[in-house]
Amino acid sequence: MTEALLGRNEMVGSRYPMWVDRVIFILAIVGFVFLNQYMWDQISSTWMQWMASVGLAILLLIMTEVSGRMIQMLRVNS
């Protein structure tokens, strides 16, 4: 048991697997490169291409964050 900042006694758990988070993030970057190239080939309007690129980047970052939180939730509950 260790004492937390607010004076609570908490048990120290196992370390969070940061390498899994990093692998998922790198896969999201690689996925962005390939999906973005595909989208730019399919969309003819330049401003729509840029909007789709921004939307894809935000979507992939949200998915990366959600996957990290799911990993954390599964580790806490097990």
mmCIF file of the N, C-alpha and C atoms, coordinates in Angstrom:
data_MODEL
# 
_entry.id   MODEL 
# 
loop_
_atom_site.group_PDB 
_atom_site.id 
_atom_site.type_symbol 
_atom_site.label_atom_id 
_atom_site.label_alt_id 
_atom_site.label_comp_id 
_atom_site.label_asym_id 
_atom_site.label_entity_id 
_atom_site.label_seq_id 
_atom_site.pdbx_PDB_ins_code 
_atom_site.Cartn_x 
_atom_site.Cartn_y 
_atom_site.Cartn_z 
_atom_site.occupancy 
_atom_site.B_iso_or_equiv 
_atom_site.pdbx_formal_charge 
_atom_site.auth_seq_id 
_atom_site.auth_comp_id 
_atom_site.auth_asym_id 
_atom_site.auth_atom_id 
_atom_site.pdbx_PDB_model_num 
ATOM 1   N N  . MET A 1 1  ? 0.843   -1.171 0.000   1.00 0.00 ? 1  MET A N  1 
ATOM 2   C CA . MET A 1 1  ? 0.000   0.000  0.000   1.00 0.00 ? 1  MET A CA 1 
ATOM 3   C C  . MET A 1 1  ? 0.897   1.245  0.000   1.00 0.00 ? 1  MET A C  1 
ATOM 4   N N  . THR A 1 2  ? 0.508   2.203  -0.801  1.00 0.00 ? 2  THR A N  1 
ATOM 5   C CA . THR A 1 2  ? 1.211   3.482  -0.834  1.00 0.00 ? 2  THR A CA 1 
ATOM 6   C C  . THR A 1 2  ? 0.213   4.596  -0.565  1.00 0.00 ? 2  THR A C  1 
ATOM 7   N N  . GLU A 1 3  ? 0.724   5.691  -0.086  1.00 0.00 ? 3  GLU A N  1 
ATOM 8   C CA . GLU A 1 3  ? -0.146  6.826  0.205   1.00 0.00 ? 3  GLU A CA 1 
ATOM 9   C C  . GLU A 1 3  ? -0.206  7.733  -1.011  1.00 0.00 ? 3  GLU A C  1 
ATOM 10  N N  . ALA A 1 4  ? -1.418  8.053  -1.468  1.00 0.00 ? 4  ALA A N  1 
ATOM 11  C CA . ALA A 1 4  ? -1.620  8.911  -2.631  1.00 0.00 ? 4  ALA A CA 1 
ATOM 12  C C  . ALA A 1 4  ? -1.562  10.379 -2.205  1.00 0.00 ? 4  ALA A C  1 
ATOM 13  N N  . LEU A 1 5  ? -1.726  11.264 -3.176  1.00 0.00 ? 5  LEU A N  1 
ATOM 14  C CA . LEU A 1 5  ? -1.632  12.698 -2.907  1.00 0.00 ? 5  LEU A CA 1 
ATOM 15  C C  . LEU A 1 5  ? -2.671  13.180 -1.905  1.00 0.00 ? 5  LEU A C  1 
ATOM 16  N N  . LEU A 1 6  ? -3.848  12.606 -1.932  1.00 0.00 ? 6  LEU A N  1 
ATOM 17  C CA . LEU A 1 6  ? -4.911  13.045 -1.030  1.00 0.00 ? 6  LEU A CA 1 
ATOM 18  C C  . LEU A 1 6  ? -4.932  12.262 0.275   1.00 0.00 ? 6  LEU A C  1 
ATOM 19  N N  . GLY A 1 7  ? -3.878  11.517 0.552   1.00 0.00 ? 7  GLY A N  1 
ATOM 20  C CA . GLY A 1 7  ? -3.788  10.781 1.798   1.00 0.00 ? 7  GLY A CA 1 
ATOM 21  C C  . GLY A 1 7  ? -4.467  9.427  1.776   1.00 0.00 ? 7  GLY A C  1 
ATOM 22  N N  . ARG A 1 8  ? -4.932  8.986  0.613   1.00 0.00 ? 8  ARG A N  1 
ATOM 23  C CA . ARG A 1 8  ? -5.561  7.667  0.512   1.00 0.00 ? 8  ARG A CA 1 
ATOM 24  C C  . ARG A 1 8  ? -4.490  6.601  0.431   1.00 0.00 ? 8  ARG A C  1 
ATOM 25  N N  . ASN A 1 9  ? -4.790  5.441  0.947   1.00 0.00 ? 9  ASN A N  1 
ATOM 26  C CA . ASN A 1 9  ? -3.914  4.288  0.777   1.00 0.00 ? 9  ASN A CA 1 
ATOM 27  C C  . ASN A 1 9  ? -4.382  3.503  -0.435  1.00 0.00 ? 9  ASN A C  1 
ATOM 28  N N  . GLU A 1 10 ? -3.489  3.315  -1.389  1.00 0.00 ? 10 GLU A N  1 
ATOM 29  C CA . GLU A 1 10 ? -3.827  2.613  -2.619  1.00 0.00 ? 10 GLU A CA 1 
ATOM 30  C C  . GLU A 1 10 ? -2.815  1.517  -2.878  1.00 0.00 ? 10 GLU A C  1 
ATOM 31  N N  . MET A 1 11 ? -3.296  0.450  -3.525  1.00 0.00 ? 11 MET A N  1 
ATOM 32  C CA . MET A 1 11 ? -2.397  -0.641 -3.899  1.00 0.00 ? 11 MET A CA 1 
ATOM 33  C C  . MET A 1 11 ? -1.723  -0.295 -5.222  1.00 0.00 ? 11 MET A C  1 
ATOM 34  N N  . VAL A 1 12 ? -0.464  -0.640 -5.345  1.00 0.00 ? 12 VAL A N  1 
ATOM 35  C CA . VAL A 1 12 ? 0.271   -0.415 -6.579  1.00 0.00 ? 12 VAL A CA 1 
ATOM 36  C C  . VAL A 1 12 ? 0.000   -1.597 -7.495  1.00 0.00 ? 12 VAL A C  1 
ATOM 37  N N  . GLY A 1 13 ? -0.520  -1.312 -8.691  1.00 0.00 ? 13 GLY A N  1 
ATOM 38  C CA . GLY A 1 13 ? -0.841  -2.367 -9.641  1.00 0.00 ? 13 GLY A CA 1 
ATOM 39  C C  . GLY A 1 13 ? 0.318   -2.628 -10.585 1.00 0.00 ? 13 GLY A C  1 
ATOM 40  N N  . SER A 1 14 ? 0.028   -3.397 -11.619 1.00 0.00 ? 14 SER A N  1 
ATOM 41  C CA . SER A 1 14 ? 1.056   -3.690 -12.612 1.00 0.00 ? 14 SER A CA 1 
ATOM 42  C C  . SER A 1 14 ? 1.200   -2.505 -13.567 1.00 0.00 ? 14 SER A C  1 
ATOM 43  N N  . ARG A 1 15 ? 2.291   -2.494 -14.294 1.00 0.00 ? 15 ARG A N  1 
ATOM 44  C CA . ARG A 1 15 ? 2.575   -1.393 -15.207 1.00 0.00 ? 15 ARG A CA 1 
ATOM 45  C C  . ARG A 1 15 ? 1.665   -1.453 -16.428 1.00 0.00 ? 15 ARG A C  1 
ATOM 46  N N  . TYR A 1 16 ? 1.307   -0.290 -16.941 1.00 0.00 ? 16 TYR A N  1 
ATOM 47  C CA . TYR A 1 16 ? 0.482   -0.190 -18.145 1.00 0.00 ? 16 TYR A CA 1 
ATOM 48  C C  . TYR A 1 16 ? 1.342   -0.534 -19.356 1.00 0.00 ? 16 TYR A C  1 
ATOM 49  N N  . PRO A 1 17 ? 0.850   -1.384 -20.263 1.00 0.00 ? 17 PRO A N  1 
ATOM 50  C CA . PRO A 1 17 ? 1.657   -1.780 -21.435 1.00 0.00 ? 17 PRO A CA 1 
ATOM 51  C C  . PRO A 1 17 ? 1.708   -0.672 -22.493 1.00 0.00 ? 17 PRO A C  1 
ATOM 52  N N  . MET A 1 18 ? 2.628   0.271  -22.319 1.00 0.00 ? 18 MET A N  1 
ATOM 53  C CA . MET A 1 18 ? 2.735   1.401  -23.247 1.00 0.00 ? 18 MET A CA 1 
ATOM 54  C C  . MET A 1 18 ? 3.073   0.953  -24.663 1.00 0.00 ? 18 MET A C  1 
ATOM 55  N N  . TRP A 1 19 ? 3.757   -0.172 -24.798 1.00 0.00 ? 19 TRP A N  1 
ATOM 56  C CA . TRP A 1 19 ? 4.139   -0.616 -26.134 1.00 0.00 ? 19 TRP A CA 1 
ATOM 57  C C  . TRP A 1 19 ? 2.903   -0.940 -26.973 1.00 0.00 ? 19 TRP A C  1 
ATOM 58  N N  . VAL A 1 20 ? 1.839   -1.428 -26.349 1.00 0.00 ? 20 VAL A N  1 
ATOM 59  C CA . VAL A 1 20 ? 0.605   -1.716 -27.083 1.00 0.00 ? 20 VAL A CA 1 
ATOM 60  C C  . VAL A 1 20 ? -0.002  -0.410 -27.593 1.00 0.00 ? 20 VAL A C  1 
ATOM 61  N N  . ASP A 1 21 ? -0.018  0.597  -26.750 1.00 0.00 ? 21 ASP A N  1 
ATOM 62  C CA . ASP A 1 21 ? -0.522  1.913  -27.154 1.00 0.00 ? 21 ASP A CA 1 
ATOM 63  C C  . ASP A 1 21 ? 0.289   2.477  -28.320 1.00 0.00 ? 21 ASP A C  1 
ATOM 64  N N  . ARG A 1 22 ? 1.578   2.330  -28.258 1.00 0.00 ? 22 ARG A N  1 
ATOM 65  C CA . ARG A 1 22 ? 2.447   2.858  -29.322 1.00 0.00 ? 22 ARG A CA 1 
ATOM 66  C C  . ARG A 1 22 ? 2.241   2.114  -30.632 1.00 0.00 ? 22 ARG A C  1 
ATOM 67  N N  . VAL A 1 23 ? 2.072   0.789  -30.552 1.00 0.00 ? 23 VAL A N  1 
ATOM 68  C CA . VAL A 1 23 ? 1.829   0.004  -31.768 1.00 0.00 ? 23 VAL A CA 1 
ATOM 69  C C  . VAL A 1 23 ? 0.508   0.425  -32.408 1.00 0.00 ? 23 VAL A C  1 
ATOM 70  N N  . ILE A 1 24 ? -0.527  0.604  -31.598 1.00 0.00 ? 24 ILE A N  1 
ATOM 71  C CA . ILE A 1 24 ? -1.826  1.037  -32.124 1.00 0.00 ? 24 ILE A CA 1 
ATOM 72  C C  . ILE A 1 24 ? -1.704  2.422  -32.754 1.00 0.00 ? 24 ILE A C  1 
ATOM 73  N N  . PHE A 1 25 ? -0.947  3.319  -32.137 1.00 0.00 ? 25 PHE A N  1 
ATOM 74  C CA . PHE A 1 25 ? -0.765  4.664  -32.680 1.00 0.00 ? 25 PHE A CA 1 
ATOM 75  C C  . PHE A 1 25 ? -0.019  4.623  -34.013 1.00 0.00 ? 25 PHE A C  1 
ATOM 76  N N  . ILE A 1 26 ? 1.020   3.803  -34.104 1.00 0.00 ? 26 ILE A N  1 
ATOM 77  C CA . ILE A 1 26 ? 1.769   3.681  -35.361 1.00 0.00 ? 26 ILE A CA 1 
ATOM 78  C C  . ILE A 1 26 ? 0.885   3.081  -36.448 1.00 0.00 ? 26 ILE A C  1 
ATOM 79  N N  . LEU A 1 27 ? 0.059   2.091  -36.085 1.00 0.00 ? 27 LEU A N  1 
ATOM 80  C CA . LEU A 1 27 ? -0.880  1.525  -37.055 1.00 0.00 ? 27 LEU A CA 1 
ATOM 81  C C  . LEU A 1 27 ? -1.885  2.572  -37.531 1.00 0.00 ? 27 LEU A C  1 
ATOM 82  N N  . ALA A 1 28 ? -2.298  3.458  -36.641 1.00 0.00 ? 28 ALA A N  1 
ATOM 83  C CA . ALA A 1 28 ? -3.213  4.534  -37.033 1.00 0.00 ? 28 ALA A CA 1 
ATOM 84  C C  . ALA A 1 28 ? -2.536  5.488  -38.014 1.00 0.00 ? 28 ALA A C  1 
ATOM 85  N N  . ILE A 1 29 ? -1.261  5.784  -37.798 1.00 0.00 ? 29 ILE A N  1 
ATOM 86  C CA . ILE A 1 29 ? -0.529  6.664  -38.721 1.00 0.00 ? 29 ILE A CA 1 
ATOM 87  C C  . ILE A 1 29 ? -0.400  6.008  -40.091 1.00 0.00 ? 29 ILE A C  1 
ATOM 88  N N  . VAL A 1 30 ? -0.029  4.734  -40.107 1.00 0.00 ? 30 VAL A N  1 
ATOM 89  C CA . VAL A 1 30 ? 0.097   4.010  -41.379 1.00 0.00 ? 30 VAL A CA 1 
ATOM 90  C C  . VAL A 1 30 ? -1.261  3.924  -42.071 1.00 0.00 ? 30 VAL A C  1 
ATOM 91  N N  . GLY A 1 31 ? -2.299  3.639  -41.298 1.00 0.00 ? 31 GLY A N  1 
ATOM 92  C CA . GLY A 1 31 ? -3.645  3.596  -41.860 1.00 0.00 ? 31 GLY A CA 1 
ATOM 93  C C  . GLY A 1 31 ? -4.060  4.929  -42.441 1.00 0.00 ? 31 GLY A C  1 
ATOM 94  N N  . PHE A 1 32 ? -3.685  6.019  -41.766 1.00 0.00 ? 32 PHE A N  1 
ATOM 95  C CA . PHE A 1 32 ? -4.008  7.351  -42.281 1.00 0.00 ? 32 PHE A CA 1 
ATOM 96  C C  . PHE A 1 32 ? -3.346  7.584  -43.631 1.00 0.00 ? 32 PHE A C  1 
ATOM 97  N N  . VAL A 1 33 ? -2.097  7.208  -43.756 1.00 0.00 ? 33 VAL A N  1 
ATOM 98  C CA . VAL A 1 33 ? -1.376  7.442  -45.014 1.00 0.00 ? 33 VAL A CA 1 
ATOM 99  C C  . VAL A 1 33 ? -2.070  6.721  -46.166 1.00 0.00 ? 33 VAL A C  1 
ATOM 100 N N  . PHE A 1 34 ? -2.395  5.442  -45.966 1.00 0.00 ? 34 PHE A N  1 
ATOM 101 C CA . PHE A 1 34 ? -3.004  4.678  -47.052 1.00 0.00 ? 34 PHE A CA 1 
ATOM 102 C C  . PHE A 1 34 ? -4.457  5.083  -47.314 1.00 0.00 ? 34 PHE A C  1 
ATOM 103 N N  . LEU A 1 35 ? -5.245  5.268  -46.254 1.00 0.00 ? 35 LEU A N  1 
ATOM 104 C CA . LEU A 1 35 ? -6.642  5.665  -46.439 1.00 0.00 ? 35 LEU A CA 1 
ATOM 105 C C  . LEU A 1 35 ? -6.751  7.072  -47.020 1.00 0.00 ? 35 LEU A C  1 
ATOM 106 N N  . ASN A 1 36 ? -5.853  7.954  -46.603 1.00 0.00 ? 36 ASN A N  1 
ATOM 107 C CA . ASN A 1 36 ? -5.875  9.318  -47.125 1.00 0.00 ? 36 ASN A CA 1 
ATOM 108 C C  . ASN A 1 36 ? -5.556  9.332  -48.618 1.00 0.00 ? 36 ASN A C  1 
ATOM 109 N N  . GLN A 1 37 ? -4.591  8.536  -49.027 1.00 0.00 ? 37 GLN A N  1 
ATOM 110 C CA . GLN A 1 37 ? -4.256  8.455  -50.450 1.00 0.00 ? 37 GLN A CA 1 
ATOM 111 C C  . GLN A 1 37 ? -5.443  7.922  -51.248 1.00 0.00 ? 37 GLN A C  1 
ATOM 112 N N  . TYR A 1 38 ? -6.117  6.915  -50.707 1.00 0.00 ? 38 TYR A N  1 
ATOM 113 C CA . TYR A 1 38 ? -7.300  6.359  -51.377 1.00 0.00 ? 38 TYR A CA 1 
ATOM 114 C C  . TYR A 1 38 ? -8.408  7.410  -51.491 1.00 0.00 ? 38 TYR A C  1 
ATOM 115 N N  . MET A 1 39 ? -8.633  8.149  -50.403 1.00 0.00 ? 39 MET A N  1 
ATOM 116 C CA . MET A 1 39 ? -9.678  9.176  -50.426 1.00 0.00 ? 39 MET A CA 1 
ATOM 117 C C  . MET A 1 39 ? -9.361  10.268 -51.434 1.00 0.00 ? 39 MET A C  1 
ATOM 118 N N  . TRP A 1 40 ? -8.099  10.678 -51.517 1.00 0.00 ? 40 TRP A N  1 
ATOM 119 C CA . TRP A 1 40 ? -7.735  11.738 -52.458 1.00 0.00 ? 40 TRP A CA 1 
ATOM 120 C C  . TRP A 1 40 ? -7.895  11.261 -53.901 1.00 0.00 ? 40 TRP A C  1 
ATOM 121 N N  . ASP A 1 41 ? -7.734  9.968  -54.137 1.00 0.00 ? 41 ASP A N  1 
ATOM 122 C CA . ASP A 1 41 ? -7.961  9.442  -55.484 1.00 0.00 ? 41 ASP A CA 1 
ATOM 123 C C  . ASP A 1 41 ? -9.448  9.396  -55.831 1.00 0.00 ? 41 ASP A C  1 
ATOM 124 N N  . GLN A 1 42 ? -10.309 9.203  -54.840 1.00 0.00 ? 42 GLN A N  1 
ATOM 125 C CA . GLN A 1 42 ? -11.743 9.048  -55.079 1.00 0.00 ? 42 GLN A CA 1 
ATOM 126 C C  . GLN A 1 42 ? -12.503 10.373 -55.112 1.00 0.00 ? 42 GLN A C  1 
ATOM 127 N N  . ILE A 1 43 ? -12.019 11.380 -54.394 1.00 0.00 ? 43 ILE A N  1 
ATOM 128 C CA . ILE A 1 43 ? -12.730 12.656 -54.285 1.00 0.00 ? 43 ILE A CA 1 
ATOM 129 C C  . ILE A 1 43 ? -12.116 13.652 -55.264 1.00 0.00 ? 43 ILE A C  1 
ATOM 130 N N  . SER A 1 44 ? -12.967 14.317 -56.038 1.00 0.00 ? 44 SER A N  1 
ATOM 131 C CA . SER A 1 44 ? -12.444 15.236 -57.057 1.00 0.00 ? 44 SER A CA 1 
ATOM 132 C C  . SER A 1 44 ? -12.315 16.675 -56.552 1.00 0.00 ? 44 SER A C  1 
ATOM 133 N N  . SER A 1 45 ? -13.142 17.073 -55.605 1.00 0.00 ? 45 SER A N  1 
ATOM 134 C CA . SER A 1 45 ? -13.120 18.445 -55.105 1.00 0.00 ? 45 SER A CA 1 
ATOM 135 C C  . SER A 1 45 ? -11.977 18.627 -54.099 1.00 0.00 ? 45 SER A C  1 
ATOM 136 N N  . THR A 1 46 ? -11.180 19.677 -54.306 1.00 0.00 ? 46 THR A N  1 
ATOM 137 C CA . THR A 1 46 ? -10.011 19.895 -53.452 1.00 0.00 ? 46 THR A CA 1 
ATOM 138 C C  . THR A 1 46 ? -10.400 20.176 -52.010 1.00 0.00 ? 46 THR A C  1 
ATOM 139 N N  . TRP A 1 47 ? -11.405 21.039 -51.800 1.00 0.00 ? 47 TRP A N  1 
ATOM 140 C CA . TRP A 1 47 ? -11.764 21.363 -50.413 1.00 0.00 ? 47 TRP A CA 1 
ATOM 141 C C  . TRP A 1 47 ? -12.383 20.163 -49.719 1.00 0.00 ? 47 TRP A C  1 
ATOM 142 N N  . MET A 1 48 ? -13.075 19.283 -50.467 1.00 0.00 ? 48 MET A N  1 
ATOM 143 C CA . MET A 1 48 ? -13.611 18.054 -49.868 1.00 0.00 ? 48 MET A CA 1 
ATOM 144 C C  . MET A 1 48 ? -12.479 17.090 -49.506 1.00 0.00 ? 48 MET A C  1 
ATOM 145 N N  . GLN A 1 49 ? -11.420 17.082 -50.315 1.00 0.00 ? 49 GLN A N  1 
ATOM 146 C CA . GLN A 1 49 ? -10.261 16.246 -50.001 1.00 0.00 ? 49 GLN A CA 1 
ATOM 147 C C  . GLN A 1 49 ? -9.653  16.666 -48.671 1.00 0.00 ? 49 GLN A C  1 
ATOM 148 N N  . TRP A 1 50 ? -9.510  17.981 -48.477 1.00 0.00 ? 50 TRP A N  1 
ATOM 149 C CA . TRP A 1 50 ? -8.927  18.475 -47.230 1.00 0.00 ? 50 TRP A CA 1 
ATOM 150 C C  . TRP A 1 50 ? -9.834  18.200 -46.038 1.00 0.00 ? 50 TRP A C  1 
ATOM 151 N N  . MET A 1 51 ? -11.129 18.386 -46.219 1.00 0.00 ? 51 MET A N  1 
ATOM 152 C CA . MET A 1 51 ? -12.080 18.105 -45.139 1.00 0.00 ? 51 MET A CA 1 
ATOM 153 C C  . MET A 1 51 ? -12.054 16.618 -44.769 1.00 0.00 ? 51 MET A C  1 
ATOM 154 N N  . ALA A 1 52 ? -11.985 15.761 -45.777 1.00 0.00 ? 52 ALA A N  1 
ATOM 155 C CA . ALA A 1 52 ? -11.935 14.323 -45.523 1.00 0.00 ? 52 ALA A CA 1 
ATOM 156 C C  . ALA A 1 52 ? -10.640 13.946 -44.812 1.00 0.00 ? 52 ALA A C  1 
ATOM 157 N N  . SER A 1 53 ? -9.540  14.590 -45.171 1.00 0.00 ? 53 SER A N  1 
ATOM 158 C CA . SER A 1 53 ? -8.260  14.307 -44.515 1.00 0.00 ? 53 SER A CA 1 
ATOM 159 C C  . SER A 1 53 ? -8.291  14.693 -43.043 1.00 0.00 ? 53 SER A C  1 
ATOM 160 N N  . VAL A 1 54 ? -8.831  15.865 -42.753 1.00 0.00 ? 54 VAL A N  1 
ATOM 161 C CA . VAL A 1 54 ? -8.933  16.314 -41.361 1.00 0.00 ? 54 VAL A CA 1 
ATOM 162 C C  . VAL A 1 54 ? -9.865  15.396 -40.577 1.00 0.00 ? 54 VAL A C  1 
ATOM 163 N N  . GLY A 1 55 ? -11.000 15.052 -41.176 1.00 0.00 ? 55 GLY A N  1 
ATOM 164 C CA . GLY A 1 55 ? -11.945 14.154 -40.516 1.00 0.00 ? 55 GLY A CA 1 
ATOM 165 C C  . GLY A 1 55 ? -11.347 12.788 -40.249 1.00 0.00 ? 55 GLY A C  1 
ATOM 166 N N  . LEU A 1 56 ? -10.594 12.265 -41.214 1.00 0.00 ? 56 LEU A N  1 
ATOM 167 C CA . LEU A 1 56 ? -9.949  10.963 -41.032 1.00 0.00 ? 56 LEU A CA 1 
ATOM 168 C C  . LEU A 1 56 ? -8.923  11.014 -39.914 1.00 0.00 ? 56 LEU A C  1 
ATOM 169 N N  . ALA A 1 57 ? -8.132  12.077 -39.868 1.00 0.00 ? 57 ALA A N  1 
ATOM 170 C CA . ALA A 1 57 ? -7.125  12.203 -38.809 1.00 0.00 ? 57 ALA A CA 1 
ATOM 171 C C  . ALA A 1 57 ? -7.784  12.254 -37.433 1.00 0.00 ? 57 ALA A C  1 
ATOM 172 N N  . ILE A 1 58 ? -8.845  13.038 -37.307 1.00 0.00 ? 58 ILE A N  1 
ATOM 173 C CA . ILE A 1 58 ? -9.543  13.136 -36.023 1.00 0.00 ? 58 ILE A CA 1 
ATOM 174 C C  . ILE A 1 58 ? -10.166 11.799 -35.650 1.00 0.00 ? 58 ILE A C  1 
ATOM 175 N N  . LEU A 1 59 ? -10.791 11.130 -36.620 1.00 0.00 ? 59 LEU A N  1 
ATOM 176 C CA . LEU A 1 59 ? -11.409 9.830  -36.356 1.00 0.00 ? 59 LEU A CA 1 
ATOM 177 C C  . LEU A 1 59 ? -10.378 8.802  -35.886 1.00 0.00 ? 59 LEU A C  1 
ATOM 178 N N  . LEU A 1 60 ? -9.229  8.760  -36.539 1.00 0.00 ? 60 LEU A N  1 
ATOM 179 C CA . LEU A 1 60 ? -8.204  7.792  -36.146 1.00 0.00 ? 60 LEU A CA 1 
ATOM 180 C C  . LEU A 1 60 ? -7.625  8.115  -34.771 1.00 0.00 ? 60 LEU A C  1 
ATOM 181 N N  . LEU A 1 61 ? -7.466  9.392  -34.441 1.00 0.00 ? 61 LEU A N  1 
ATOM 182 C CA . LEU A 1 61 ? -6.989  9.751  -33.107 1.00 0.00 ? 61 LEU A CA 1 
ATOM 183 C C  . LEU A 1 61 ? -8.001  9.377  -32.031 1.00 0.00 ? 61 LEU A C  1 
ATOM 184 N N  . ILE A 1 62 ? -9.285  9.570  -32.323 1.00 0.00 ? 62 ILE A N  1 
ATOM 185 C CA . ILE A 1 62 ? -10.321 9.175  -31.365 1.00 0.00 ? 62 ILE A CA 1 
ATOM 186 C C  . ILE A 1 62 ? -10.312 7.663  -31.173 1.00 0.00 ? 62 ILE A C  1 
ATOM 187 N N  . MET A 1 63 ? -10.178 6.924  -32.267 1.00 0.00 ? 63 MET A N  1 
ATOM 188 C CA . MET A 1 63 ? -10.140 5.463  -32.160 1.00 0.00 ? 63 MET A CA 1 
ATOM 189 C C  . MET A 1 63 ? -8.918  4.994  -31.377 1.00 0.00 ? 63 MET A C  1 
ATOM 190 N N  . THR A 1 64 ? -7.787  5.661  -31.546 1.00 0.00 ? 64 THR A N  1 
ATOM 191 C CA . THR A 1 64 ? -6.585  5.321  -30.792 1.00 0.00 ? 64 THR A CA 1 
ATOM 192 C C  . THR A 1 64 ? -6.802  5.571  -29.305 1.00 0.00 ? 64 THR A C  1 
ATOM 193 N N  . GLU A 1 65 ? -7.406  6.696  -28.973 1.00 0.00 ? 65 GLU A N  1 
ATOM 194 C CA . GLU A 1 65 ? -7.680  7.025  -27.569 1.00 0.00 ? 65 GLU A CA 1 
ATOM 195 C C  . GLU A 1 65 ? -8.661  6.034  -26.948 1.00 0.00 ? 65 GLU A C  1 
ATOM 196 N N  . VAL A 1 66 ? -9.698  5.682  -27.678 1.00 0.00 ? 66 VAL A N  1 
ATOM 197 C CA . VAL A 1 66 ? -10.687 4.723  -27.170 1.00 0.00 ? 66 VAL A CA 1 
ATOM 198 C C  . VAL A 1 66 ? -10.048 3.361  -26.948 1.00 0.00 ? 66 VAL A C  1 
ATOM 199 N N  . SER A 1 67 ? -9.194  2.932  -27.863 1.00 0.00 ? 67 SER A N  1 
ATOM 200 C CA . SER A 1 67 ? -8.538  1.634  -27.682 1.00 0.00 ? 67 SER A CA 1 
ATOM 201 C C  . SER A 1 67 ? -7.636  1.648  -26.454 1.00 0.00 ? 67 SER A C  1 
ATOM 202 N N  . GLY A 1 68 ? -6.945  2.750  -26.203 1.00 0.00 ? 68 GLY A N  1 
ATOM 203 C CA . GLY A 1 68 ? -6.119  2.849  -25.001 1.00 0.00 ? 68 GLY A CA 1 
ATOM 204 C C  . GLY A 1 68 ? -6.942  2.789  -23.733 1.00 0.00 ? 68 GLY A C  1 
ATOM 205 N N  . ARG A 1 69 ? -8.086  3.453  -23.746 1.00 0.00 ? 69 ARG A N  1 
ATOM 206 C CA . ARG A 1 69 ? -8.965  3.420  -22.569 1.00 0.00 ? 69 ARG A CA 1 
ATOM 207 C C  . ARG A 1 69 ? -9.568  2.036  -22.366 1.00 0.00 ? 69 ARG A C  1 
ATOM 208 N N  . MET A 1 70 ? -9.857  1.335  -23.463 1.00 0.00 ? 70 MET A N  1 
ATOM 209 C CA . MET A 1 70 ? -10.377 -0.028 -23.336 1.00 0.00 ? 70 MET A CA 1 
ATOM 210 C C  . MET A 1 70 ? -9.323  -0.960 -22.753 1.00 0.00 ? 70 MET A C  1 
ATOM 211 N N  . ILE A 1 71 ? -8.077  -0.805 -23.184 1.00 0.00 ? 71 ILE A N  1 
ATOM 212 C CA . ILE A 1 71 ? -6.993  -1.615 -22.626 1.00 0.00 ? 71 ILE A CA 1 
ATOM 213 C C  . ILE A 1 71 ? -6.867  -1.346 -21.135 1.00 0.00 ? 71 ILE A C  1 
ATOM 214 N N  . GLN A 1 72 ? -6.928  -0.080 -20.759 1.00 0.00 ? 72 GLN A N  1 
ATOM 215 C CA . GLN A 1 72 ? -6.831  0.283  -19.349 1.00 0.00 ? 72 GLN A CA 1 
ATOM 216 C C  . GLN A 1 72 ? -8.006  -0.291 -18.558 1.00 0.00 ? 72 GLN A C  1 
ATOM 217 N N  . MET A 1 73 ? -9.209  -0.226 -19.100 1.00 0.00 ? 73 MET A N  1 
ATOM 218 C CA . MET A 1 73 ? -10.386 -0.753 -18.417 1.00 0.00 ? 73 MET A CA 1 
ATOM 219 C C  . MET A 1 73 ? -10.287 -2.269 -18.245 1.00 0.00 ? 73 MET A C  1 
ATOM 220 N N  . LEU A 1 74 ? -9.821  -2.962 -19.273 1.00 0.00 ? 74 LEU A N  1 
ATOM 221 C CA . LEU A 1 74 ? -9.681  -4.411 -19.179 1.00 0.00 ? 74 LEU A CA 1 
ATOM 222 C C  . LEU A 1 74 ? -8.628  -4.810 -18.152 1.00 0.00 ? 74 LEU A C  1 
ATOM 223 N N  . ARG A 1 75 ? -7.573  -4.026 -18.043 1.00 0.00 ? 75 ARG A N  1 
ATOM 224 C CA . ARG A 1 75 ? -6.526  -4.332 -17.074 1.00 0.00 ? 75 ARG A CA 1 
ATOM 225 C C  . ARG A 1 75 ? -7.008  -4.102 -15.649 1.00 0.00 ? 75 ARG A C  1 
ATOM 226 N N  . VAL A 1 76 ? -7.798  -3.065 -15.434 1.00 0.00 ? 76 VAL A N  1 
ATOM 227 C CA . VAL A 1 76 ? -8.288  -2.751 -14.094 1.00 0.00 ? 76 VAL A CA 1 
ATOM 228 C C  . VAL A 1 76 ? -9.297  -3.796 -13.645 1.00 0.00 ? 76 VAL A C  1 
ATOM 229 N N  . ASN A 1 77 ? -10.156 -4.244 -14.564 1.00 0.00 ? 77 ASN A N  1 
ATOM 230 C CA . ASN A 1 77 ? -11.203 -5.189 -14.209 1.00 0.00 ? 77 ASN A CA 1 
ATOM 231 C C  . ASN A 1 77 ? -10.719 -6.623 -14.094 1.00 0.00 ? 77 ASN A C  1 
ATOM 232 N N  . SER A 1 78 ? -9.527  -6.929 -14.561 1.00 0.00 ? 78 SER A N  1 
ATOM 233 C CA . SER A 1 78 ? -9.057  -8.321 -14.486 1.00 0.00 ? 78 SER A CA 1 
ATOM 234 C C  . SER A 1 78 ? -8.254  -8.586 -13.240 1.00 0.00 ? 78 SER A C  1 
# 
